[in-house]
């Protein structure tokens, strides 16, 4: 199972590094937190609920202190003993470590990656899933160092009793239980320490990992997907039911570019760069969303009524599936509180996390949560609250006949353009003609929030503004937002915009998308209307890329 604070987005907001921000969540949905006093709940920044009865939890506070509470099976709370506790206790060794990724097994064992790229593991270790070369349970978090020295791990994922880790170089390391080949070593012997998963992943760059109970999955930077391990339910998507001791490419997804995978107990979900969802594997509870309960050994396209998906969710401890649409709707299917739901069902939830809190069995978290209390406001959150508020603003912009209320001091601090402009004028109202209200409001909101609150199709106008005002960071964030809205129909339009505004990263992304979907893209009206010089350059570059080879 893949758990990370940097993962696929639930909002259009972006962090400083261009990665999405997760929606804010209420940890009160998980009963294990019920005994924490309100003042402590308000300080929680990250949280994870796990265990066979969802009765164990770890959380990180705004001060970067790490606490645990629950039944402490196999020492999984990392407190140095095996005593259960209904009162939270601090895990001293993890305080200040800045957790960026967390995953857990069913032993349970827990593995984290820190902002420094270090890996810590603790808990059940009967199959060497802690990677320390022994089978002794780990009562406190211990650094996993063998073969990972000088490596920076960005993500970790755990199956029932095995662990895999992804490095900044796109390498995958695995260790632990290996009865079905889930560590990808070519044998079924347990792996006591981290070992690089090579075979056909050698010289390839992995960007996303996930684990089912006894299998592992990896997505490459080119959209190819590989699986290895247990396959008796077809959860590897290879068209058969034979276990795989080394990574094997899912040939049925040839020409389909996957950007995220999520693994349930024995099924797999995959999200494409166009927002489609494929599913395969076990289906006894309808967890594939196909409308029946027949297992599928090959990837099957799920009918989502043509709405674009931006996230898929599953957890290796359950048979529940969920997804989120571009418009913010959350769907769920599979085993939902014991009931089999064979079709994607629209919920009232705002996050896929809510699905697992309310309907999964056990009701654990499928990823590390990022949470924020209502009564705790940082400086950034306070500024965000005052955007376009007329009460204390001292300047307003008039765009398309509408007002946007702002504060001169903040604009001067945040933007060189406004520093020069506002030093030369004492006007209380400024009219803007060259940009639309939607785009200009998004720009001003960005100055207050560091996020882009625009859907992908409208972000091109903001890219134009960012280029005009020489806002380099905003330009980069626009490119990341626009990428999420690419499709076969608009790929050429987006490519043209990227070239026009000298957005190199977006240009490269759109070009690769066009080549990967070449037949469909060349049949669009946008391709027929393509600028002659751009068309000439595209054909030349695509030829060098090998797009026209038989």
C-alpha positions, 0 to 999 in steps of 0.5 A: 500500500502506498502512503505519502503526503505527496501524492495525487491531488484532491484540490487544485492547490500546489505546494512550493515544489509544484506538488499537490496539497491534500485536502484538509481532513477531520481525524474525528472520523476515526474512533481511535482519536475519540479520547484525545482532548480537543486542544490536542486534536487541533495540533495534529498535522499528519495522521495514520490509522492502522491495525486489524481493527483500526485501533492503532494510530500515529500522528505528527503535531504542528511542532513536528512531534510524533505520538502514538496510541492504541493496542501496540500489537508486535510493538508497532507503535514504536514506543519501546515496549508492547504495552497498549495505551489509550493515552498518546505517548511521544516517539522521541526518536522520530520527533523533528524527522519530518515524515514525507511517506508512511506505510504499514503491513498487517503484522503490523509493521510500520515504515516511514521515509523522512524529508532527508531520504532516510527510512525507519521501520519498526513493529512485526518482523517475523519475515524480515520486513523491517530490513535489518537482517533479523526476524526480531520484532522492532520495538522502536524505530530503527534506521534501515541502512543496508544498501540504502546508504547514499540513497534518498528514499521518497516513498515507501509501500508495504504489503502484508509482510514485505516492504518496497521503497522508491528513491529519487533516482527512480530505483526500487528496493524491496525486502521481507516476505517473499513466498510469491516473489513479491520482493522481485528477487527471482526466487521465493526466499525471504529477503532480510535486507533491502535489495534493488529490484532490477531485472527488467526495471534496470535502467528505467525510472520508476515514479509510483509504487504500491503493494497489495497483500502479496504483490508489488506494482511500479509505474515508470516515467513513460507510463508503463506499469510493472507487477510482480508477486502473487497473481492467483486472482489476476491482480498483476494484470498479465492475463494469467494467474501465475505468480511472478518472481521478477517484475513483468510489464502489463502488456495489455496497457501498451499505449496507455500511460498510467500515472498512479496505481493503487492496490487493494487486498487482491485487486489493482486500480490504475489511473491514466494521464487522460483521467480514465481508470482501469481495474483488474484482479479479485472481484468477489465484492465488486471492487473492480467496478465492472458491475459483476463479481468476476475476477479479471486477469487483464486491465478493464476500463471502468465506466465513470460516465465520461468524467475525468478522474484525478485520483484512485484509492485502495488499501491492501487491508480491504476490498474497497475502491474509491476515486475522485473526479476533477470536479471534486466528486468522490465515488466508491465501490467494492466492499462497503461496510460488508455490502458488495457495491459492484458499480462506482457509487457517487458519495457526498464525501469530499475526499477518498479518505472519508470512504475508508474512514466510513466504509472500509473494513477495517476502517484504516487510512489508505494513505498518510493524512494531512490534517488541519484544525479549525482553531489553529491558523498559521500566518499563511492561513490568516492571509488566505482568509483575508483575500478579497475581503473588503473589510480591511483592504486598501485597494481594489482591482476592477476587472470585467466590471467586478471588484477584487479587494486586496492589500497594497502591502502584501502585493508589494511584498509578493510581486515586483510588478506591484512594488513598482506600480504601487510606489508610483500611484496612490489610487484606491482602484485600478482597472485591468483590461488585458486579462479576464476577471477569472484569470486576474482573480486567480493571480491575486489569490495566488499572491495570498495563498501560493496556490492556483485555484483554477481548473486546467482548462482555464490555467492557460490564461494564467500562464499568459499572465505569469509570462507577462509579469515575469512570475517564474514560480507561478509560471511553473505552477501553471504548467503543472496545473495544465498538465492535469487537464491534457487530453487527446482533443486539447493536446495540440492546443496545449502544446501550441500554448506551451511554445507560445509562452516558452513553457519548456516543461509543459512543451516537453510534457505535451509533446510526449503525450501527443506522441504517445497518443499520436493516431488520435491526436492527428485526427483532431481539429486542433491538429488540422488547424495547427500552425505550419511552423509548429507542425513542421517542427512537431513532425521533425521532432516526433520523427527523431523520437521514433514515432513513425517507425514500424 
